[in-house]
Every structure is written in C-alpha cells, then in structure tokens.
C-alpha cells in the first residue's frame, strides 16, 4: 500500500518515497515565541503530529525538526514593520535588552511546549533556535551572493527574485502580484531592484538602527531575515535534500516561496521533495489571528472545563487541508464523542489479536493523504460491529490510537477507577459460574458507587452514572 501525500508544489498526491531508505527527514515551521500560540496555530502542529505518527505507524523512522524563531520575524511576513519579538518587549513592559528578549523567548517557548504536551503532540526530535544558527545563515547568504542571486543596499541584503525564474511556482501567483505595498510604518528601500525582493539580512540602519539583537556579518552589523532562518536550520539539521517540509497555508505565498528560492539559489538543486500545508481554523467568518485579536488559546479551552484532547478530536474530524470553523458548540460535540469513545475503550476486554479487516481499512484511510475523518469512521464502525470480540477491538483500538493520539489507553483508569474495574471483573467471574445472585449484588454495589454496569454482546459496559 502506498502512502500518498498532497504536494503543494506539484498540486497532486504523491507516494512517499524516502530519500534515505526507510528514514524520513521532516521539517516543520515552528512558532515565533513572542506570545502564546492560538488554537489555529496548534491545528497545524496537530496535523504535523498525525503525519509523523502515521509515518511511524507504517514502519518508517522519522527525524522531526521544528525551529524556534526568536529573532528576525517582522510584523508583516513580507519584511515590513517591527520585529515581533522586540515589539513584545514593549507590550510586556520589559526593557529593550538581549537578556529581556531571551527571557521572553524562553517563557513562550515553554508555554508552547506545554501546549504540545497537553494535546499529546510528540515533541520534535530537534528544536533549534534561530539565534543559535546565525553563522549558518550568513554562510547561506554568502553562497547566494557568490551565485549571483543576492545584492546589498545601504539598508539590507536582498534576494533578487528576477534571477530565479521559478520563484512563484509554489504559490501559483504572478510576480507582479508579489509587490509589497508601503504603509506609514514601513520604510521603503529605494535601492531595491524589485518590490518583491525580500531581505536576507537587515543592516542596523534606518528604522532598524535600534534593533537589540545584532551580529557581525560581511555586510555590516545587523540581524537575519525570517526566511533565511528556516533554510539554514533545515539544512543544518537535516541536510539537503530532505523529504518533507510542513507548515500552515499562510506560509505558501511568502515564507515557503522564499525558502525554496534561497535553497535552490544556494545549492542549485531541489532541496525538498514534498511541501505540505494545513488549512486555517476560523472563528465564524474571521480568520484566527493574533494581529487581529481574534484568537483562542488552549488555556481558554481548559478554563472552560474541556479536556485539551477534545480539541484534538475536533481537528481530526476535518481533513487537514480543509478549513475548520471553530465554535464552542462544535467543541461540545467533540468532547461528548471523545467521552463516548473512552468509555467504549474502558469496557473492552484485555487486548489480544486485533481486527485485521478494520486495521486494513484504517491503514488505507490514513495512507490517503492523512484522511483522519475516514479513519475515525473506521474506528466507530469497528466498535459497533457486534460480530467481533472485545479483546480484538481493544487491540486494534490501541493500534489506531498510535496515529490518532487520543490517549484512549491512558484514560481508562481516570474514567473508571481501579476498584470498579476489579468489581466488574469479579462480576464476570460470577456470571461465568452462573452465580446470578452474586452478579446482581456486585452490579448493585457498582451502582451505589456511582457506576452503571450493562451487559452487551461484547462484554460488560461500565460508565459513570449521569
């Protein structure tokens, strides 16, 4: 069975064929750590987690790298406005120092990692910070300068997009549509050759003269552009070429378009096999965005009494390339479905040989560009199939959860206390001996403790009352 993924660059599904035997090298654009992640950001990381889990489920090994951006990402992704990190210092009333920036970055990095843990997202194997890779960025810019793809002005070093014919291949835009419009707070560099030329290195000049983070370079003291950071870190930790590069759909038109140009201008070859992008999460008609103030944090979800895994379940019900409209009503539905699923898992017998037919259906669904809605449908179909023994369902459920990450096995003890599970086991022994009096007594004892016990063709079903 082939594992198919939709490649944004070629606009078609392609079979995953690792460049290095059974080992997949995967890069995901990580957070700019100037604020908390919102649940729209986290939807992208959930899709990437399912991708990694699926690769491993299918028997492949994965090296997963995700960057931490702690410098150089300006308010506009297109190199305009103030550095997001530096702007956050003013928001939090911190002094404009390198120490303050590092404190800020560490605070929001730890908050991001806590969100990953709460959502059962596997932590990337490598989490490189941009500020630790400036020498690699400078070396990459030097390669582009040598190859004739970059030039310097008094304000910055730019990539010359006119020299790169395939610049808009990822986005499908025309080059004239890539012009950056000037605003009052944007400093227009009159020495730029084309409005779409993007910054590789900012010099400490003009509005960037007071930038706190700064490094020596062949072009003077300054700091890197956002796009060069991911090129340098992916090359450093995965090597070129590598297999998969992921991110949100907002990265297509600018950030990933620029990464491709940088990589190929420096090395003269295709450096990424497959580009994958997750769709937006919207609040009604509004896009989830920090800049617009229209965002919900995972802590908001928790404060309303939801298990964070309910949000994971909600995301799995929509394909990663389809827009997801978030509402609290939709999250209510996901929370109830997750509760039913966990109760069903708790009621099954100890795992043994799994359900081969359903496992094959599940593998087909998840191998078709991570079709998680179909994979969940397979799971529910299996649970409702009364021809299958409970132990087989339990085994297959555990296998499915390797991909879905809903913590089905971990939640049994929390949902049903051990003493109640033991009582149910004793009752089953009594039923096997046809000791109906003892069986009824144990059922009543469970009811007194707040749990109902129902006999089904798959075995006893136990759940909290109410």
C-alpha positions as CSV (number, residue, x, y, z in Angstrom):
1,X,0.0,0.0,0.0
2,X,1.4,3.4,-1.0
3,X,1.3,6.3,1.4
4,X,0.0,9.3,-0.5
5,X,0.5,13.0,0.5
6,X,-0.7,16.1,-1.3
7,X,2.4,18.1,-2.5
8,X,1.5,21.8,-2.7
9,X,4.4,22.3,-5.1
10,X,3.1,19.8,-7.7
11,X,-0.6,20.2,-6.8
12,X,-1.2,16.4,-6.7
13,X,-1.0,13.5,-4.3
14,X,2.4,11.7,-4.5
15,X,3.6,8.4,-3.0
16,X,6.1,8.9,-0.1
17,X,9.5,7.5,-1.1
18,X,12.1,8.4,1.4
19,X,15.4,9.6,0.0
20,X,17.3,7.5,2.6
21,X,15.9,4.0,2.7
22,X,13.4,3.8,5.5
23,X,14.3,7.1,7.1
24,X,12.2,10.2,6.6
25,X,13.6,13.6,7.3
26,X,10.9,16.1,8.1
27,X,11.0,19.9,8.9
28,X,8.1,21.8,10.4
29,X,8.0,25.6,10.7
30,X,7.7,26.3,14.4
31,X,6.5,29.2,16.5
32,X,7.8,32.8,16.7
33,X,7.9,32.9,20.5
34,X,6.6,36.4,21.2
35,X,3.2,35.3,22.5
36,X,1.1,32.3,23.3
37,X,0.1,30.0,20.4
38,X,-3.6,30.2,19.5
39,X,-5.6,27.1,18.6
40,X,-5.3,27.9,14.9
41,X,-1.5,27.6,15.2
42,X,-2.0,24.4,17.2
43,X,-4.2,22.9,14.5
44,X,-1.2,23.0,12.1
45,X,1.1,21.3,14.7
46,X,-1.7,18.6,15.2
47,X,-1.7,17.8,11.5
48,X,2.1,17.5,11.6
49,X,1.9,15.2,14.6
50,X,-0.6,12.9,12.8
51,X,1.8,12.9,9.8
52,X,4.8,11.8,12.0
53,X,2.7,9.3,13.8
54,X,1.4,7.8,10.5
55,X,4.9,7.5,9.1
56,X,6.0,5.6,12.2
57,X,2.7,3.5,12.2
58,X,3.6,2.5,8.6
59,X,7.1,1.3,9.7
60,X,9.2,4.3,8.8
61,X,11.7,6.0,11.0
62,X,11.4,9.8,11.3
63,X,13.7,12.7,12.2
64,X,11.5,15.6,13.0
65,X,13.0,19.1,13.2
66,X,11.0,22.2,14.2
67,X,12.5,25.6,14.6
68,X,12.0,28.2,17.3
69,X,12.1,31.7,15.9
70,X,13.4,34.2,18.4
71,X,14.6,37.0,16.1
72,X,14.0,38.5,12.7
73,X,10.3,37.8,12.2
74,X,8.8,41.2,11.4
75,X,5.2,42.1,12.0
76,X,4.5,41.5,8.3
77,X,5.7,38.2,6.9
78,X,6.9,40.3,3.9
79,X,9.8,42.0,5.8
80,X,7.9,45.1,6.9
81,X,7.2,46.6,10.3
82,X,8.9,46.0,13.7
83,X,10.5,42.7,14.9
84,X,7.7,40.8,16.6
85,X,10.0,39.8,19.5
86,X,11.1,43.4,20.1
87,X,7.5,44.7,19.9
88,X,6.5,42.2,22.5
89,X,9.0,43.7,25.0
90,X,7.1,47.0,24.9
91,X,3.8,45.1,25.3
92,X,5.1,43.4,28.4
93,X,6.9,46.5,29.7
94,X,10.3,44.8,29.6
95,X,13.5,46.8,29.0
96,X,14.9,46.6,25.4
97,X,17.8,44.3,26.2
98,X,19.2,41.0,24.9
99,X,18.5,39.5,28.3
100,X,14.9,40.6,28.2
101,X,14.4,39.1,24.8
102,X,15.9,35.8,25.9
103,X,13.6,35.7,28.9
104,X,10.6,36.4,26.7
105,X,11.6,33.8,24.2
106,X,12.1,31.2,26.9
107,X,8.7,32.0,28.6
108,X,6.7,31.5,25.4
109,X,8.8,28.5,24.3
110,X,7.9,26.7,27.5
111,X,4.3,27.7,27.1
112,X,4.3,26.3,23.6
113,X,5.9,23.0,24.7
114,X,3.2,22.8,27.4
115,X,0.5,23.1,24.8
116,X,2.1,20.4,22.7
117,X,2.1,18.1,25.8
118,X,-1.5,18.9,26.6
119,X,-2.6,18.0,23.1
120,X,-0.4,14.8,23.1
121,X,1.7,16.1,20.2
122,X,5.0,14.3,20.0
123,X,7.9,16.7,20.7
124,X,10.2,17.2,17.7
125,X,13.5,15.4,17.9
126,X,15.3,18.7,17.4
127,X,14.1,22.2,18.4
128,X,16.8,24.6,17.0
129,X,16.7,28.3,17.9
130,X,17.3,30.9,15.3
131,X,19.7,32.8,17.4
132,X,21.9,29.8,17.7
133,X,22.3,29.5,13.9
134,X,23.3,32.9,12.7
135,X,26.7,31.7,11.3
136,X,24.9,29.1,9.1
137,X,22.6,31.9,7.9
138,X,25.5,34.1,7.0
139,X,27.2,31.2,5.1
140,X,24.0,30.6,3.1
141,X,23.7,34.2,2.2
142,X,27.3,34.2,1.0
143,X,26.6,31.2,-1.3
144,X,23.7,33.2,-2.8
145,X,25.8,36.3,-3.3
146,X,28.5,34.2,-4.9
147,X,25.9,32.6,-7.3
148,X,24.6,36.0,-8.3
149,X,21.2,35.7,-6.6
150,X,21.6,38.4,-3.8
151,X,22.7,42.0,-3.6
152,X,23.3,44.6,-0.9
153,X,21.9,48.1,-0.4
154,X,22.6,50.6,2.4
155,X,19.7,49.1,4.4
156,X,19.8,45.3,3.7
157,X,20.9,42.3,1.7
158,X,18.1,41.2,-0.7
159,X,17.3,38.1,-2.7
160,X,17.0,39.1,-6.4
161,X,13.7,37.4,-7.4
162,X,14.1,38.3,-11.1
163,X,17.2,36.0,-11.2
164,X,15.1,33.0,-10.1
165,X,12.6,32.1,-12.8
166,X,10.6,29.6,-10.7
167,X,10.0,32.0,-7.8
168,X,6.2,31.7,-7.8
169,X,5.9,28.0,-8.6
170,X,4.7,27.1,-5.1
171,X,2.1,29.9,-4.8
172,X,1.0,30.0,-8.4
173,X,1.0,33.8,-8.3
174,X,2.3,36.1,-11.0
175,X,5.4,38.0,-9.9
176,X,3.6,41.4,-10.2
177,X,1.2,40.2,-7.5
178,X,4.0,39.8,-5.1
179,X,4.7,43.6,-4.7
180,X,4.8,44.8,-1.1
181,X,2.6,47.8,-0.5
182,X,4.1,50.6,1.6
183,X,2.4,51.8,4.8
184,X,3.3,54.7,7.1
185,X,5.3,52.5,9.4
186,X,7.2,50.7,6.6
187,X,10.5,52.0,5.4
188,X,10.7,51.7,1.6
189,X,14.2,50.9,0.4
190,X,14.7,52.9,-2.9
191,X,17.7,50.7,-3.8
192,X,15.6,47.5,-4.1
193,X,15.6,46.2,-7.6
194,X,12.0,44.8,-7.5
195,X,9.3,45.3,-4.9
196,X,9.1,41.5,-4.3
197,X,12.8,41.2,-3.5
198,X,13.0,40.0,0.1
199,X,15.5,40.6,2.9
200,X,18.1,38.1,3.8
201,X,20.0,40.3,6.2
202,X,18.9,43.6,7.8
203,X,21.6,46.2,8.5
204,X,21.5,48.4,11.6
205,X,20.3,51.4,9.5
206,X,17.1,53.4,9.1
207,X,14.3,52.1,11.2
208,X,16.3,49.0,12.1
209,X,19.1,51.1,13.7
210,X,17.9,50.4,17.2
211,X,17.4,46.6,16.9
212,X,18.5,44.9,20.1
213,X,19.7,41.6,18.6
214,X,22.8,42.2,16.4
215,X,25.6,40.2,14.8
216,X,28.7,40.9,12.8
217,X,28.5,40.0,9.1
218,X,30.3,40.6,5.8
219,X,27.7,43.3,5.1
220,X,28.0,45.0,8.5
221,X,26.4,44.6,11.9
222,X,22.8,43.5,11.6
223,X,20.3,40.6,12.0
224,X,18.9,37.9,9.8
225,X,15.6,38.0,7.9
226,X,13.0,35.5,8.9
227,X,13.0,33.4,5.7
228,X,16.8,32.6,5.8
229,X,16.4,31.2,9.3
230,X,14.4,28.1,8.2
231,X,16.6,27.5,5.2
232,X,19.7,27.5,7.4
233,X,18.3,25.4,10.2
234,X,16.7,22.8,7.9
235,X,20.0,22.4,6.1
236,X,22.0,22.2,9.3
237,X,19.9,19.5,10.9
238,X,18.5,17.5,8.0
239,X,20.9,18.2,5.1
240,X,19.8,18.9,1.5
241,X,17.8,17.4,0.0
242,X,15.3,16.1,2.6
243,X,11.8,14.6,2.4
244,X,9.0,16.6,3.9
245,X,8.5,20.3,4.8
246,X,5.3,21.3,6.6
247,X,3.6,24.4,7.7
248,X,0.3,26.4,7.6
249,X,-1.2,27.5,4.4
250,X,-0.3,31.1,5.3
251,X,3.3,30.1,4.6
252,X,2.7,29.3,1.0
253,X,2.7,32.7,-0.7
254,X,5.7,34.2,1.1
255,X,7.7,32.2,3.6
256,X,7.9,28.9,1.9
257,X,8.1,30.5,-1.5
258,X,11.2,32.4,-0.2
259,X,12.7,29.3,1.3
260,X,12.6,27.4,-2.0
261,X,14.2,30.3,-3.8
262,X,17.0,30.6,-1.1
263,X,17.7,26.8,-1.0
264,X,17.8,26.3,-4.7
265,X,19.8,29.5,-5.4
266,X,22.4,28.5,-2.9
267,X,22.7,24.8,-3.9
268,X,21.4,24.6,-7.4
269,X,19.1,21.7,-6.8
270,X,15.6,20.8,-5.5
271,X,16.1,20.6,-1.7
272,X,12.6,19.4,-0.5
273,X,10.7,16.5,-2.0
274,X,7.2,17.3,-0.7
275,X,5.7,20.5,0.7
276,X,2.6,20.1,2.9
277,X,0.3,22.7,4.3
278,X,-2.6,22.7,6.8
279,X,-5.6,24.9,6.3
280,X,-6.8,27.7,8.5
281,X,-9.0,27.5,11.5
282,X,-11.6,30.2,11.6
283,X,-13.8,31.8,14.2
284,X,-17.1,32.1,12.2
285,X,-16.1,34.4,9.3
286,X,-12.9,35.6,11.0
287,X,-9.5,34.1,10.4
288,X,-7.8,33.1,13.7
289,X,-5.0,35.7,14.0
290,X,-3.1,37.3,16.9
291,X,-2.7,40.5,14.9
292,X,-6.5,41.0,14.6
293,X,-7.1,39.9,18.2
294,X,-9.3,37.1,17.0
295,X,-7.8,34.1,18.7
296,X,-8.4,31.5,21.3
297,X,-5.6,30.0,23.4
298,X,-5.5,26.4,24.6
299,X,-5.7,27.7,28.2
300,X,-9.1,29.3,27.2
301,X,-10.3,25.8,26.2
302,X,-9.1,24.4,29.5
303,X,-10.6,27.2,31.6
304,X,-14.0,26.4,30.1
305,X,-13.6,22.8,31.5
306,X,-12.6,20.9,28.4
307,X,-10.0,18.2,28.1
308,X,-7.5,19.5,25.6
309,X,-7.8,16.2,23.8
310,X,-11.3,17.2,22.9
311,X,-9.8,19.9,20.7
312,X,-7.6,17.3,19.1
313,X,-10.6,15.1,18.4
314,X,-12.4,18.1,16.8
315,X,-9.4,18.7,14.5
316,X,-9.2,15.0,13.5
317,X,-12.9,15.2,12.3
318,X,-11.9,17.6,9.5
319,X,-9.2,16.9,6.8
320,X,-6.1,18.9,7.4
321,X,-6.4,20.6,4.0
322,X,-10.0,21.8,4.6
323,X,-10.8,24.9,6.6
324,X,-12.2,24.2,10.1
325,X,-14.8,26.6,11.5
326,X,-14.3,26.6,15.3
327,X,-17.2,27.1,17.7
328,X,-17.8,26.2,21.3
329,X,-20.8,24.2,20.2
330,X,-18.6,22.1,17.9
331,X,-16.1,21.6,20.7
332,X,-19.0,20.4,22.9
333,X,-19.8,17.8,20.3
334,X,-16.2,16.6,20.1
335,X,-16.0,16.4,23.9
336,X,-19.1,14.2,24.1
337,X,-17.8,12.0,21.3
338,X,-14.4,11.6,23.0
339,X,-16.1,10.7,26.2
340,X,-18.2,8.0,24.5
341,X,-15.1,6.7,22.8
342,X,-13.2,6.5,26.1
343,X,-16.0,4.7,27.8
344,X,-16.2,2.2,25.0
345,X,-12.5,1.6,25.2
346,X,-12.7,1.1,29.0
347,X,-15.4,-1.5,28.6
348,X,-13.5,-3.7,26.2
349,X,-11.6,-6.8,27.4
350,X,-7.8,-7.0,27.7
351,X,-6.2,-6.7,24.2
352,X,-5.4,-9.8,22.2
353,X,-5.3,-10.4,18.4
354,X,-6.7,-7.4,16.6
355,X,-9.3,-6.9,13.9
356,X,-7.3,-7.4,10.7
357,X,-10.0,-6.2,8.3
358,X,-10.6,-3.0,10.2
359,X,-6.9,-2.4,10.6
360,X,-6.5,-2.6,6.9
361,X,-9.4,-0.2,6.3
362,X,-7.8,2.2,8.8
363,X,-4.4,2.0,7.1
364,X,-6.0,2.7,3.7
365,X,-7.7,5.8,5.1
366,X,-4.7,7.3,6.9
367,X,-2.5,6.5,3.9
368,X,-4.7,8.5,1.6
369,X,-3.3,12.0,2.5
370,X,-4.0,11.6,6.2
371,X,-7.7,11.1,5.9
372,X,-8.4,11.3,9.6
373,X,-12.3,11.7,9.3
374,X,-12.4,8.4,7.4
375,X,-10.0,6.8,9.9
376,X,-12.3,7.8,12.7
377,X,-15.3,6.4,10.8
378,X,-13.5,3.1,10.6
379,X,-12.8,3.2,14.3
380,X,-16.5,3.7,15.2
381,X,-17.6,1.1,12.7
382,X,-15.3,-1.4,14.4
383,X,-16.7,-0.6,17.8
384,X,-20.3,-1.1,16.6
385,X,-19.5,-4.4,14.9
386,X,-21.1,-7.0,17.3
387,X,-19.5,-9.9,15.5
388,X,-16.1,-9.0,16.9
389,X,-14.8,-10.0,20.4
390,X,-14.0,-7.1,22.7
391,X,-10.4,-8.1,23.1
392,X,-9.8,-7.9,19.4
393,X,-11.4,-4.4,19.3
394,X,-9.2,-3.3,22.2
395,X,-6.1,-4.4,20.4
396,X,-7.0,-2.6,17.2
397,X,-8.1,0.5,19.1
398,X,-4.6,0.7,20.6
399,X,-3.1,0.5,17.2
400,X,-5.4,3.2,15.8
401,X,-4.5,5.4,18.7
402,X,-0.8,5.3,17.8
403,X,-1.9,7.6,14.9
404,X,-4.9,9.4,16.4
405,X,-3.2,10.2,19.7
406,X,-6.4,10.4,21.8
407,X,-4.9,8.8,24.8
408,X,-7.5,6.1,24.9
409,X,-5.5,3.6,26.9
410,X,-4.2,6.2,29.4
411,X,-7.7,7.5,30.2
412,X,-9.3,4.2,31.3
413,X,-8.1,4.5,34.9
414,X,-9.1,8.1,35.1
415,X,-12.6,7.4,33.7
416,X,-13.2,4.2,35.6
417,X,-11.4,3.7,39.0
418,X,-9.4,0.5,39.5
419,X,-11.7,-0.7,42.3
420,X,-14.7,-0.5,39.9
421,X,-12.8,-2.3,37.2
422,X,-11.9,-5.0,39.7
423,X,-15.6,-5.3,40.8
424,X,-16.6,-5.7,37.1
425,X,-14.0,-8.5,36.7
426,X,-15.4,-10.3,39.8
427,X,-18.9,-9.9,38.5
428,X,-17.8,-11.5,35.2
429,X,-16.4,-14.5,37.1
430,X,-19.7,-14.8,39.0
431,X,-21.6,-14.7,35.7
432,X,-19.4,-17.4,34.2
433,X,-20.3,-19.6,37.2
434,X,-23.9,-18.6,36.7
435,X,-24.0,-17.2,40.2
436,X,-26.7,-14.7,39.4
437,X,-27.2,-13.6,43.0
438,X,-23.6,-12.5,43.4
439,X,-23.6,-11.0,39.9
440,X,-26.7,-8.8,40.9
441,X,-25.1,-7.9,44.2
442,X,-21.9,-6.7,42.5
443,X,-23.9,-4.7,40.0
444,X,-25.8,-3.0,42.8
445,X,-22.5,-2.3,44.6
446,X,-21.2,-0.6,41.5
447,X,-24.4,1.4,41.2
448,X,-24.0,2.6,44.8
449,X,-20.5,3.7,44.0
450,X,-21.9,5.8,41.1
451,X,-21.3,3.4,38.1
452,X,-23.7,1.6,35.8
453,X,-22.8,-1.9,34.6
454,X,-24.6,-3.1,31.4
455,X,-24.2,-6.5,29.8
456,X,-23.6,-6.4,26.0
457,X,-22.6,-8.9,23.3
458,X,-19.1,-7.5,23.6
459,X,-18.9,-7.9,27.3
460,X,-19.8,-5.6,30.3
461,X,-20.2,-1.9,29.6
462,X,-19.4,0.3,32.6
463,X,-19.8,4.1,32.8
464,X,-20.2,6.8,35.4
465,X,-23.9,7.4,36.2
466,X,-25.4,10.6,34.7
